[in-house]
Amino acid sequence: MQSSIEIEIILLFMVIISVAMSVRYFSNLPYTIALIFAGIILSFFDIFPDIHLTPELIFHVLLPPLLFEAAFNLNANELKENMKPILIYAVFGVIIAVFSTAFLLLGAYSLLGQTAMPLMAALLFGAVISSTDPISVLAIFKQLGVPKRLSSIIEGESLLNDGVSVVIYGIVLSAIVSDAHFSLTHGIKEFVLVAFGGAVVGGVLGLTFSRITALVDDHLIEITLTTVLTYLAYMSAEYFEVSGVISVITAGLMVGNYGTKIGMSPTTRVSVKDFWDYIAFVINSVVFIIIGLEVGIVHIFTNFHYILVAIFSVLIGRTIAILFLTPFINRIYRDISLKWQMIFIWGGVRGALAMALALAIPTSYEFREVILIMTFGVVGFSLIVQGLSIGKLLKFLNIGGRDKNLEEYELKKGKLIALNGALVELEEMFKEALVSEHVHHLLLEYNTKDIEKAKEAMEELVKNPDVKDYEFKTSLKRLLLKQKDAIQDSMKHGEISLQIGEKLIAKINKEILFIQ
């Protein structure tokens, strides 16, 4: 007989699949936000009583793969090109945001006449909530054609500020638990040591595993090696009491930008990327729907005053950090406009890591409950309100926007696909005598005229160089994938030997990677 937890897990995945498919075909809403809504609705019915986010589950099971996948797919050249603003925002921006949020929180409580929490508790909340999670925001960026540099800075900053916020959190929590006096000098020294130590551990392991992958050419083995590396990097760093988060990020960057080039064939690179894309999809789906379940409407309304103060403090703290640091960045880097700064501020949504850090606070700590409530509220607000409105803000500021010719081309192409599908169905109906010859002739003539019109419109649009390049790449990729399917089918039926088939597929994979 199946246990209740197994049934709940199956139901959870059924909900995830249903939501993802619905969003994919019927809405432009990022699926992560849709999952939060689903979780909030399901929280009323108590369908998943045994499924919760725990510190152990997130830190030791879910977080390492998410960090590794993000780092693995991050382009080192883009990271290097935008390293100055990314590092400044991720390191100094987080530090400023932590302190600004803490003091704003205390000030707001004082004005409202609420019982003030101590400075260390406010700093702990600042550290909990300072890491950003841009998954839903970046999905909207892709839809709206936002400049690549803007996306790269936000993605890079988010990845690195995870590590920075965890280190600060550890320092503040350690001071609280040990009841030691907080020293800024000691805190800075510990921060540098823990962060640098994590980078060293991750770098050494990433380099080692990159060399090992160069010795084998089997995508299943190499996928397994990257999986082992992900958890080994985290556990090794924790063993040496340095940052596991920074260790995993460094290892992912090393393998994704060095190991793939020296030790992975094109076929393996495609397989490894697909594997980690799938893992990230599954984990993100699980995490975001559980966030919806955990936050719930009841938590929001019963503690609305705490949540409102927290949202205000977090947003103003993020604003102070961005506006204070940007003038300095603009002196040493390409200009970051006020419009972009507004996107950095509003696009700094919070997610799973903030939830994990809040849940990891010892249950004996008297201010744990209020920090948890504030964190749930801020995460829910940022993912839903900020996540849903960032697209409107981009349009209002006139940032990005897809090429009109490309949009028009896709509309005409979609119409042509629909008409061709209808034509196939019409012939099938006629063959099965479901439609008379006279009506068949009329519908055929009507459909054919529409097809010709759509073809003429597409021919006109393809005169545009960007549209022509887009059509060439998408068509070439489709043909290459068809070639790959044909070879795999021939291998299956013994028409081509396994050795020759793999060589041909490797060549095709190389071409696919080149056009992406």
C-alpha positions in Angstrom: 0.0 0.0 0.0 1.3 3.4 -0.9 2.1 5.9 1.9 0.4 9.3 2.0 3.6 11.2 1.2 4.1 9.1 -2.0 0.5 10.0 -3.1 1.1 13.7 -2.3 4.3 13.7 -4.4 2.4 12.2 -7.4 -0.4 14.7 -7.0 2.1 17.5 -6.6 3.8 16.6 -9.9 0.4 16.3 -11.6 -0.5 19.8 -10.5 2.9 21.1 -11.7 2.4 19.5 -15.2 -1.1 20.8 -15.4 -0.1 24.4 -14.5 3.0 24.3 -16.8 0.9 23.1 -19.7 -1.9 25.6 -19.2 0.6 28.5 -19.0 2.5 27.2 -22.0 -0.6 27.1 -24.3 -3.0 29.6 -22.8 -1.1 32.4 -21.1 2.1 34.5 -21.2 2.4 34.3 -17.4 5.8 32.9 -16.2 5.1 29.4 -15.0 6.8 30.0 -11.6 4.3 32.7 -10.7 1.4 30.5 -11.9 2.7 27.8 -9.6 2.7 30.2 -6.6 -0.9 31.1 -7.4 -1.7 27.4 -7.6 0.0 26.7 -4.3 -1.9 29.6 -2.5 -5.2 28.2 -3.8 -4.3 24.7 -2.8 -3.3 25.9 0.7 -7.0 26.3 1.5 -7.7 22.6 0.9 -4.8 21.1 2.9 -4.2 18.6 0.1 -0.4 18.4 0.8 -0.1 18.3 4.7 3.2 16.3 4.6 5.1 18.4 2.0 7.0 21.4 3.5 10.2 23.3 2.7 12.7 22.4 5.4 16.3 23.8 5.6 17.8 20.4 5.1 15.6 19.8 2.0 16.5 23.1 0.4 20.2 23.4 1.4 21.3 19.8 0.9 19.0 18.6 -1.8 17.4 21.4 -3.9 19.8 24.3 -3.7 23.0 22.8 -5.0 21.5 21.7 -8.4 19.8 25.0 -8.9 23.0 26.9 -8.3 25.1 24.5 -10.5 22.6 24.7 -13.4 22.6 28.5 -13.3 26.4 28.8 -13.1 26.8 26.0 -15.8 24.7 27.9 -18.3 26.2 31.4 -17.5 28.4 32.6 -20.3 31.9 33.3 -18.9 32.6 35.9 -21.6 29.4 37.8 -20.7 30.2 37.5 -17.0 33.7 38.8 -17.6 32.5 41.7 -19.7 30.0 42.8 -17.0 32.1 41.7 -14.0 32.5 45.2 -12.5 28.8 46.0 -12.0 28.0 42.4 -11.1 30.6 42.2 -8.4 29.8 45.7 -7.0 26.1 45.1 -6.9 26.4 41.5 -5.6 29.0 42.2 -2.8 28.6 45.9 -1.8 25.0 46.1 -2.9 24.0 43.2 -0.6 26.0 44.6 2.3 24.3 48.0 1.9 20.9 46.4 1.4 21.3 44.3 4.6 22.1 47.3 6.8 19.6 49.7 5.1 16.8 47.1 5.4 17.6 46.5 9.1 17.7 50.2 10.1 14.6 51.0 8.0 12.8 48.1 9.7 13.7 49.4 13.2 12.8 52.9 12.2 9.4 51.9 10.8 8.5 49.8 13.9 9.5 52.8 16.1 7.2 55.2 14.1 4.3 52.7 14.3 4.8 52.2 18.0 5.4 48.5 17.6 7.6 46.4 19.9 11.1 47.0 18.5 13.2 44.0 17.7 17.0 44.2 18.5 19.4 45.3 15.8 20.9 41.8 15.4 17.4 40.4 14.6 16.9 43.1 12.0 20.3 42.4 10.5 19.4 38.7 10.4 16.2 39.5 8.4 18.2 41.8 6.1 20.6 39.0 5.4 17.8 36.5 4.9 16.0 38.7 2.4 18.9 40.2 0.5 19.5 37.5 -2.1 17.5 37.9 -5.4 15.9 35.2 -7.5 15.3 36.4 -11.1 13.9 33.2 -12.7 10.4 34.7 -13.4 11.9 38.1 -14.4 14.4 36.6 -16.8 11.6 34.6 -18.4 9.8 37.9 -19.1 13.0 39.4 -20.3 13.2 36.7 -23.0 9.6 37.3 -24.1 10.1 41.0 -24.4 13.6 41.0 -26.0 15.4 43.0 -23.3 19.0 44.0 -24.1 21.4 41.2 -23.4 23.7 43.3 -21.2 20.8 44.1 -18.8 19.8 40.4 -18.5 23.5 39.4 -18.0 24.0 41.9 -15.2 20.8 40.9 -13.4 21.5 37.1 -13.8 25.1 37.4 -12.8 24.4 39.6 -9.8 21.6 37.2 -8.6 23.9 34.2 -8.8 26.7 35.8 -6.9 24.6 37.6 -4.3 23.2 34.2 -3.2 26.7 33.3 -2.0 27.3 36.7 -0.4 23.9 36.8 1.4 24.5 33.3 2.8 27.9 34.2 4.1 26.5 37.4 5.8 23.6 35.4 7.2 26.0 32.8 8.7 28.1 35.5 10.4 25.1 37.3 11.9 23.4 34.1 13.0 26.7 32.8 14.5 27.0 36.0 16.6 23.3 35.6 17.8 23.6 32.0 18.7 27.0 32.4 20.5 25.7 35.6 22.1 28.9 37.3 21.1 29.3 41.0 20.5 29.1 41.8 16.8 32.3 43.2 15.4 32.3 44.8 12.0 36.0 44.2 11.5 35.8 40.6 12.5 32.7 40.2 10.3 34.6 41.5 7.3 37.5 39.2 7.9 35.3 36.2 8.3 33.3 37.2 5.2 36.5 37.3 3.0 37.8 34.0 4.4 34.5 32.1 4.0 33.8 33.5 0.5 37.4 33.1 -0.8 37.6 29.6 0.7 34.4 28.5 -1.0 35.7 29.8 -4.4 38.9 27.9 -3.9 37.2 24.6 -3.0 34.7 24.9 -5.9 37.5 26.0 -8.3 39.8 23.0 -7.5 36.9 20.5 -7.7 35.6 22.1 -10.9 39.0 21.9 -12.5 39.6 18.3 -11.3 36.2 17.1 -12.7 36.7 18.9 -15.9 40.0 17.0 -16.4 38.3 13.7 -15.5 35.5 14.3 -18.1 38.2 14.8 -20.7 39.2 11.1 -20.2 35.8 9.7 -21.1 33.4 10.1 -23.9 30.1 8.8 -22.6 27.3 11.3 -21.9 25.8 9.2 -19.2 29.0 9.0 -17.2 29.7 12.7 -17.7 26.2 13.6 -16.6 26.8 11.5 -13.5 30.1 13.2 -12.9 28.5 16.7 -12.9 25.8 15.4 -10.5 28.5 14.1 -8.1 30.5 17.4 -8.4 27.4 19.4 -7.5 26.9 17.8 -4.2 30.6 17.2 -3.5 31.4 20.8 -4.0 28.7 21.8 -1.5 29.5 19.2 1.1 33.3 19.7 0.9 33.0 23.4 1.4 30.7 22.9 4.4 33.2 20.4 5.8 36.0 23.0 5.6 33.5 25.6 7.1 33.6 27.8 4.0 30.7 28.8 1.7 29.1 25.8 0.0 27.0 28.2 -2.1 30.0 29.9 -3.6 31.8 26.6 -4.0 28.9 25.2 -6.2 28.7 28.4 -8.2 32.5 28.3 -8.9 32.4 24.6 -9.8 29.5 25.2 -12.2 31.2 28.1 -13.9 34.4 26.1 -14.3 32.7 23.0 -15.8 30.3 25.1 -17.9 32.9 27.3 -19.5 36.1 25.2 -19.3 35.1 21.5 -18.8 32.6 21.5 -21.7 35.3 22.8 -24.1 38.2 20.5 -23.1 36.4 17.4 -22.1 33.0 17.1 -23.7 32.0 16.1 -27.2 29.1 18.0 -28.8 26.7 15.1 -28.1 27.7 15.1 -24.4 27.4 18.9 -24.2 23.8 18.7 -25.6 22.9 15.9 -23.3 24.4 17.5 -20.2 22.7 20.8 -20.9 19.3 19.1 -21.5 19.7 17.1 -18.2 20.4 20.2 -16.1 17.6 22.2 -17.8 15.2 19.4 -16.8 16.6 19.2 -13.2 16.2 23.0 -12.9 12.7 22.8 -14.2 11.6 20.1 -11.8 13.2 21.7 -8.7 12.0 25.2 -9.5 8.5 23.9 -10.0 8.5 22.0 -6.7 10.0 25.0 -4.8 7.6 27.6 -6.2 4.5 25.6 -5.7 5.5 24.8 -2.1 6.2 28.5 -1.5 2.6 29.1 -2.5 1.5 26.4 -0.1 3.7 27.7 2.8 2.8 31.4 2.4 -0.9 30.9 2.1 -3.6 33.6 2.4 -4.0 33.1 6.2 -0.3 34.1 7.0 -0.6 37.2 4.8 -3.8 38.7 6.4 -3.2 37.8 10.0 0.3 39.4 10.0 -0.3 42.2 7.4 1.3 45.0 9.4 4.6 43.1 9.8 4.6 42.2 6.1 3.8 45.7 5.0 6.7 47.2 7.0 9.0 44.4 5.7 8.1 45.1 2.1 8.7 48.8 2.5 12.1 48.3 4.2 13.3 45.7 1.6 12.3 47.8 -1.4 13.8 51.0 0.0 17.0 49.1 1.1 17.4 47.7 -2.5 16.8 51.2 -3.9 19.4 52.8 -1.6 22.0 50.1 -2.6 21.4 50.5 -6.4 21.2 54.4 -6.4 24.3 54.7 -4.2 26.5 52.3 -6.1 25.5 53.1 -9.7 27.3 56.6 -9.9 30.6 54.8 -8.9 30.0 52.0 -11.4 29.3 54.6 -14.2 32.8 56.0 -13.6 34.6 52.7 -14.2 32.1 51.0 -16.6 29.7 51.7 -19.4 26.8 54.0 -18.4 23.9 52.4 -16.6 20.9 54.6 -17.1 18.3 55.6 -14.6 15.8 53.4 -16.5 18.0 50.4 -16.0 18.4 51.2 -12.3 14.7 51.1 -12.0 14.6 47.6 -13.5 17.4 46.5 -11.2 15.4 47.7 -8.2 12.0 46.3 -9.2 13.4 43.2 -10.8 15.2 42.2 -7.6 12.5 39.6 -6.6 13.1 37.2 -3.7 12.6 33.4 -3.8 13.5 30.0 -2.5 16.8 30.9 -0.9 15.3 33.5 1.3 12.7 31.0 2.5 15.4 28.4 3.2 17.5 30.9 5.3 14.4 32.0 7.3 13.4 28.3 8.0 17.0 27.5 9.0 16.9 30.0 12.0 17.0 27.9 15.2 13.5 27.4 16.6 14.7 28.6 20.0 15.4 32.1 18.7 12.6 34.3 20.0 12.3 36.4 16.9 12.3 33.5 14.4 8.5 33.6 14.0 8.3 37.3 13.1 11.3 36.9 10.6 9.5 33.9 9.0 6.3 35.8 8.6 8.1 38.9 7.1 10.1 36.6 4.8 7.0 34.7 3.5 5.2 38.1 2.9 8.1 39.7 1.0 8.7 36.6 -1.1 5.0 36.3 -2.0 4.8 40.1 -2.8 8.0 40.2 -4.9 7.2 37.1 -6.9 3.6 37.9 -7.6 3.4 41.8 -7.6 6.9 42.6 -8.9 7.1 39.5 -11.1 3.8 40.3 -12.8 4.4 44.0 -13.2 8.0 44.0 -14.4 6.9 43.5 -18.0 4.6 46.5 -17.8 7.5 48.6 -16.3 9.7 47.5 -19.2 7.1 48.6 -21.7 6.5 51.9 -19.8 10.2 52.7 -19.8 10.4 51.6 -23.5 13.2 49.0 -22.7 13.6 46.1 -25.1 10.8 45.0 -27.4 10.9 42.4 -30.1 11.6 43.4 -33.7 8.2 44.2 -35.3 9.2 42.4 -38.5 10.1 39.3 -36.6 6.7 39.4 -34.8 4.9 39.8 -38.1 6.9 37.0 -39.6 6.0 34.6 -36.8 2.3 35.6 -37.1 2.3 34.8 -40.8 4.2 31.6 -40.2 1.8 30.5 -37.5 -1.1 31.2 -39.8 0.5 29.2 -42.6 1.1 26.3 -40.3 -2.6 26.4 -39.2 -3.8 26.5 -42.9 -1.5 23.6 -43.9 -2.8 21.6 -41.0 -6.4 22.4 -42.1 -5.6 21.4 -45.6 -4.3 18.0 -44.5 -7.5 17.5 -42.4 -9.7 18.4 -45.4 -8.0 15.8 -47.6 -8.4 13.2 -44.9 -12.1 14.1 -44.5 -12.6 13.8 -48.3 -10.8 10.4 -48.4 -13.1 9.1 -45.7 -16.2 10.5 -47.5 -17.0 12.8 -44.6 -17.3 15.8 -47.0 -18.9 15.9 -50.5 -16.9 16.6 -53.6 -18.5 19.9 -54.2 -17.9 21.2 -50.7 -14.4 19.8 -50.8 -13.6 21.8 -53.9 -15.0 25.0 -52.4 -13.0 24.6 -49.2 -9.9 23.6 -51.0 -10.1 26.7 -53.2 -10.8 29.0 -50.2 -7.9 27.4 -48.2 -5.4 27.6 -51.1 -6.0 31.3 -51.6 -5.3 32.0 -47.9 -2.1 29.9 -48.1 -0.9 31.9 -51.2 -1.6 35.2 -49.4 0.4 34.0 -46.3 3.3 32.8 -48.5 3.4 36.2 -50.4 3.4 38.1 -47.1 6.2 35.9 -45.7 8.3 36.4 -48.9 8.0 40.1 -48.4 9.0 40.0 -44.8 12.1 37.8 -45.5 13.6 40.6 -47.5 14.5 42.1 -44.1 18.0 40.8 -43.1 17.1 40.0 -39.5 14.0 38.0 -40.5 16.0 36.2 -43.2 18.7 35.3 -40.6 16.1 34.1 -38.1 14.3 32.0 -40.8 17.6 30.5 -41.9 18.7 29.5 -38.4 15.3 28.1 -37.3 14.9 26.2 -40.5 18.4 24.8 -40.5 18.0 23.7 -36.8 14.8 21.9 -37.7 16.5 20.1 -40.7 19.5 19.1 -38.5 17.1 17.7 -35.8 15.3 15.7 -38.6 18.7 14.4 -39.8 19.5 13.3 -36.2 16.1 11.5 -35.9 16.7 9.7 -39.2 20.1 8.5 -38.1 18.9 7.4 -34.7 16.0 5.5 -36.4 18.5 3.8 -38.7 20.7 2.8 -35.8 17.6 1.3 -34.1 16.8 -0.8 -37.1 20.5 -1.9 -37.6 20.8 0.0 -41.0 23.8 2.0 -39.6 26.3 0.7 -37.0 26.4 2.2 -33.6 29.9 3.6 -34.1 29.2 5.3 -37.4 25.8 6.6 -36.1 27.4 8.2 -33.1 30.0 9.9 -35.3 27.3 11.3 -37.5 25.2 12.5 -34.6 28.2 14.1 -33.0 28.8 16.1 -36.2 25.1 17.2 -36.3 25.2 18.2 -32.6 28.2 20.3 -33.3 26.3 22.2 -36.0 23.3 22.6 -33.7 25.5 24.1 -31.0 27.0 26.5 -33.5 23.7 28.0 -34.7 22.3 28.4 -31.2 
